[in-house]
Each structure stands twice: as structure tokens, then as C-alpha cells.
Amino acid sequence: MSAGAFNFRVEVSHADDRAKIESFFLDLPNPPQGAPCELIELVRSEQRDEHGEQQWTLAGPRLDDRPTVSFVGVLLRLMSAVNLSALDAEPGALHLHAAAAARDGRAVVIAAERNTGKTTTVSHLVKRGWSFITDETVRLTTDSPDVGGFPKPLSIKPGGLDLVPHLVAHAIPASVDGRPSFSFVPIGATGARVAASATPHLTVLLRRDPLAGGDAAPYSRRLRPADAVVALMQETLDAGRYGTAALRLAQLAVASHCYEVTCGSPEATADHLEELFSSPPAETVDVTLLPEGPNMAKDVVSVEIGDAIVVHAQSNGGIFALDSAAARIWRHVGGWNVDDAIDVAGPVVAPFVNQLRSLGVLAEVG
């Protein structure tokens, strides 16, 4: 099986477990012919623990051989190991903690913190005929403007099946003695289509209002591309090793309509996203990576997005967006576009310049 560039095979010691694993990874494609594959071993112990519980051990990349006493635990560890190995296998790609679905070759990217509703939202879109890309890890590369991901099983948290009743019949495991438990749903088991990639059209920062009830109507506010980049950087999984992550995120942001969406019920949120998705293609905005400035601190990246600029301090992860007025000052102090009308020691500009120094992005102003 292939999770992105990570090719693997699972050897299973028990026939019943083999059938479950095959169902679990139903949507993952086979690796290319002759491609090397990492081995993951799943062994059902002949002995039970002191409480009489069945035990399993997993061994392979990103795994140790400590025993697991539930098959749900096996699946959680297995999926985590495959996720991490997939990231390791693609150091040249940038990955977002996000879901994605596609319609007519165009994608919606849904980025959010954990427990916000990515999986629930994308599953309701897929229920409406959208193609599934991923519910957790969106891949961005430098050689294509499209977004991709690998179609791991949907991960439904304990109690979450109530929000996705259309998936209950396909859940693995079907039940755990009536106790709340994680469940997993390979989307192909529902008859849904899987898409390897699509062109970004809508990028959503999904939020949940802790004070609103479950029946509250979703609402949204438009994000400037520069502000979307700042928000998306918080959802990257490997920006530290990728390099100029701000540039790639800027390219995603300008290629799509960007919104912060506060979610409501799953159906209402899906309705709202479909409404936003109906917009025509986003207007073209220029994106430029500025060269290293003479006054910049080490490892600071500046990306122009139209008349705004995103500044990313790669060494400490700090990132912020500058509007057109602040960007004009940044170009001046950075040495790219000297403007004699700007007085860096004046009462208006000096506090801003001092703030830049305190943020560690500005070394000196000549």
C-alpha cells in the first residue's frame, strides 16, 4: 500500500486481523511495480494479559513492540505510524493539518485545530457527491499548484458517529461492547469517489464557537491572502524542514477564496461551504519572494502578496502580515525600496521599527 511516497506492507499473524486491516486500508493504492516497501508486522499474542485481555504487538517504522490490548489501539497506533512515515517520505512537500474534498476538479481545503470538525465536515461533503482527498493531511508541492493527500480512513472520535449517521454501517470496529470508542471508516466502503489531487478553489480556516450551541448557524468572514497565510502556518506539520513555507502557503492562498468559518451543525456547515464554493475563480494576485535584505535578521523570509507582505522568521516560527502602509516601511528598512519620505527615527515610524527589532526580524537600519 502507498500513503503518499511511503510504500508499506503489513504482515498479519491471524486471519481475522488480516481481514480487518485490509478493510482499514481499503482506499490506499498499491505501490508502483517493483517499489521497495517497508514492513509492518502485526502479531496476535498467544497469551492474554493479567486481566484476560487479548494482546497484539506492532513492529515497523515509527513503531515499537510494546503490547496493545485492544484492536482499536492497534488501529490508532498503525495509523499514526503510517501518517508520520508518510511525512518522513516526503521532505520536499509541505503538509497541512487539514481535510480536502473536490468537485469538478476543484478543491476545498479545510484547516483546523483538532476536535474542530474537519472529518465531520468533509464526510458530509462527500455524502453530497464530492470526491474525498483526505480528512487530515493535505500535501502541497513546488512542482504543481494542486493540493493532494492520501486517503487514510476517516477517524471518528468516541461519540462522533452520532454526527455522521451515514457512516455507522461502515465503521471499523462496528462496536466495542457498547462502550464509546474511536471508529474508522474507509471512505471507499461508502461508495464515494477518491481523488488524488485537485486545483484549490476555497481555503477555509474552520473554527468552533465554544459558547454557541450545536444548532447555531455557521458564519464566515473573508480573509486577505496575507492573513490566511499567517493562519495556515499554524496548521503546518513540517514547516521547519520544508524551507520557504510562507511562499507555498501564499501561492495556495491567492489561488483560492480564503475564509474563516465558524461552524454550526454538520449539515449547515456543509451548506455554507457549498455556498462559498460557488464563487467564480479567485482574482489573480502576484506573489513574490523578496531577496535577502541587508538589514534582515538571519532566516527571515519576506513574501509579497499584492501590496501586502508576510514576514516569517523561520528560526523561531514567528510570522505576521503587513498591510500596504506597513509593507512600505518594511521595504524601506529592509533595503529593497529606499523611500526618502520615510523617517525611521520619527514619532510615527520609530515605534514600528522598534517592534520589528523586538520580534527578532530586523537587525539594523542603515
N, C-alpha and C positions, 0 to 999 in steps of 0.2 A: 504494500500500500504506500501511497505518497501523500504526505502533508506538506505541500509546497515542494521545496527541494529536499526534504527529508524523506528518504525511502526506508521502509522498515518491513519486517515480517514478524508475526507473533507465533511462537510455538507454544501450544497449549497441551497440558498433560491429560485433560479429561474431556470427553466428547461433549458433555453438556455445556461446559465452559466454552468450548470451541464455537458452538452454535451461537452463543450469546456475543462472543467477540466479533464474529462475522457480521452479525446484525448491527452491532455497535458501530462498526466502521463501514457500513453499507455504502456510504456516499463517497468515500475516498477512492480515487482512481488507482489503477495498477501502475507501478513504476515503469519507466521505459525499459524496453527489452535489453537485458544484459547489464542494467544499472546495479551497482553494489547496494546491498540493503543491510541496515543494522538489525541485529537480532534482539528481540524482546522475548523473554521466557516467562510464562505463567504456569506455575506448578501448584496443584491442589495437594495439600499435605495429607498424608495417610493418617496423621494423628490430629485430634482436636485439642483445643486449649483446655485450661483447667475448668472452664465453665461449659465445656461441651460444644463450643462453637467451632464451625469449620474454619480452617485457615488456608490462606494462599500466600505464595511468595512471588514477587516480580523481580526480575533482574534485567538490566539493559541500560542504555543511555539515560542519564538523569534519574536513575533508579538505584535503590539498594535492595538487599534481600531480606529486609525486616518483614515479619509476617503481617498479613492483613486479615481481619476476622469478619469481614462482610464483603459480598461481591460488589456492593455499591462503592465501598472503599477501594476495591481493585480498580473499578472503572474510573474513579476520581484520580487515583494515582497514575493510571495509564494515560488518561487524557492530559494531565499536567505534564507528564514526561514527553509526550508527543508534541504538545504545544511548545515547550522550551526547546526541544530538539529542532523543531521547525524554525524557530528564531535563530538558533545557532547555525543552521544550514544556509541561512540567507543573510550574511553580514552586509551585503550590498543593497539590501532593501530596508525601508523604513516601515515599521509596523505600528498601527494604531489600535488601542483598545476600543474596538468599535464593531458594530454589525453593519451589514450591507445587503441590499437586495436590488434587483434590476427589473426594469420593464422597458421593452422595446430598445434594448441595448444601452440604456442609460441607468445610472446607479444612484441610489440614495445611500449616504454614509451616515451612520447613527453612532456618534461617540458619546460616551457617558461614563461616570463612575460606576463602580459595582453596585448592584442591587437597585439600579435606577429603572430598568425596564427595557434594555436593548433586546434581549432574547424574546420577551413577550411581544414587543412592538414588531420586530421583524417577522415573527411567526404569524402575526395577524396580517401583515402584508402578503406573505407567502400564501396564506389561506385565500386571499383575493386574487391569486393568479400570478403574483410576482415570482421571479426566479430567485432562488436563495444563493447567496455568495458565502456569507459567514455570519455567525452571531457573536464573534468575539475578537477576531484578529484580522484587520484589513491591511493588505500589503500595498505599499507604494514603491515604485522603482523609478530609476532615472531613464530607462530606455523606453518607457511607454507612459502616456498620460492616463491610462486606465487604472482602475483600482481592482484588486483581486483579493483572494483569501483562500483558505482551504475549508471545505465543508465538513467540519467536525460535527458530531451530534449536538443538537440543541441541549443545553444544560439547564434543567428546570430545578430551582431550589425547593427545599421542603415546603409544602403547601402551595407551590406555584402552579400546580396543574389546574387549580380552580380558575386561574386566569386564562388558561388555554385548553378549554374542554375538548376542542377539536383534535388535540394531540394525545388524549388519555389512552386511546386504544393502541397507540404505537409506543407507549412509554416502556423503557427498559430500566430497571425491572418493572413488571406490571404492578407489583405491590411488595411491601416489606412488612408482612404481618400486621397490616393496618396502621403501621407507625409512619409519621412524617419522614420522608427521606428524599434525597436527590433522585431525580429521574433524568433519563436521557432519551432523546428522540432523533434517530437518523431521519432527516427530512425527506429522503427518497422513499421511505416507507409510507409516507402520506400521499404519494403520487405527485409531489411537487417537483418542479424542474430545478436543476442546479446549474448555475452559470459560473464559469471560471473567472470571468472579469467583465467589466462594463465601463463605459465612459461616465465620469462623475457629473451629476446634474444638480444634486441637492446634498448639502452637508449640514447635518443637524447636531447641535450640542444639546443632548437630552438632559433635562433637569426635572427634579421632583420637588414639589412644594410640600414640606413636612406638615404644614398647617392646613392643607386642603384635603378634603375627603376624596374617596375613591371615585365619586361621581362628578367631581369638578371638571369643568370644560377645559381642554388644553388651550394654551395661548402661546404666542411666539413674538419674538422681536428680531428684526433683521440685524445681522452683524456685518460691519465692514470687513472686507477680507483681512486687513491687518489685525483686527480684534479676533477674528476667527483663528488666525494662526497662533496667537497667544493662548487662546483656549485649547486648541488642538494639541499644542506642545505638552500640556498637562496629561494628555492621554496617549503619548507615545510610549512604546515599550523599550526602545533601543536607540533613542536619540544620541546618547553619549558615544556610541560606537559608529553611528552612521555618518557623521560629519555635518554637512550643511543642511540639517533637518529643516531649519526655518525656510530655506529656499524651496524645498519639495512641498512643504505644507502650504506655502504661498501659491505654488502652482495648482494645488488642489483647490484652495480657497477661491482663486479667481476663475477657475473652470466651472464653478458651481454657485448656486444661490446658497448663502450661509445664514442660518437662523439658530437662535437659542429657543428651544421649545420646552415649555413646562408641560409635562404630560398629564393627561386625565385618565379615563378608563382606556383599556387596550383598544377597543373598537373606535372610540372617539379620537384617540391619538393617531390611529391608522388613517381615519378620515382626514384629519388635519394634515398629515404628511402627504397624502394623495392630493389635497388641495394645493399645497405648496409646490408639489412636484409638477403640477400642471403648467407652471410658468414656462415661457419660452427660454431658449438658451441664455445663459448669463452674458452680459456685455463684456467685450474683450478689455482687459486691464493689463498693462505692461508690468512685468516682474523682472527686476534686475538685481543681481548680486553685486554689491559695491566692492571694489578692491580694498585691500587692507589699508586703512587710513594711518597717516603718520602719528596721529595723536591717540590712536585707539589702544586700549589695553590688549594684552595677548588673548587670542582665541575669541575675539568679539566679531560677530558676523552681522552685517547690515544688509537688509533686503528691502529694496524699494518696491512698493506695491502702489502703482499710480503715484499720487502725491504724498502718500504716507510711507513710513519706514518702520520695519520691525527690527529691533536690536536684540540679539541673542548672545549672551555671554556663555559660550559653550563649556567653559571650565567649571562654572558653578550652577549652570542651568537657568540663570536669570533671564527673563525675556519680557519685553514691553513693546507697545506700539506707540508711535509718534504721529500726531495729526500733521497737517500740512505746515502749520506755523512752527511746531517743534521740529519737524523734519528739516525745515530751512536752517534752523540753528545747528542741528546735528551735521548737516552737510558742511556748514562753515567750520565748526570746531573740529570736525573730522578731517578737514583739509581737502575735501573733494570739490567744493564750490565756495571759494572765499567770497564773502559778501561784506564789503566795507561799511555797509549800513548797520551791521550788527556790532554792538558794543558788548563784548563778553564780560566787561567789568561793570557795566551799567546796572541800575537797580532792577531792571526788568529781566535781563538775561542771566545775570550772575547767580541768582538762586537756582536757576535751572541747571547751569553748568556745574555748580557745586553738588547738586543732586546726582548728576551723571557721574561725578567723581566718587561720591559715596556708594553708588551702585557698582563701582569697580569696572565700568566700561570705558572710562575716559582717563587717560594717563596725564597728559599735559595739553595745554592750549598755547600754541606758539603765537 
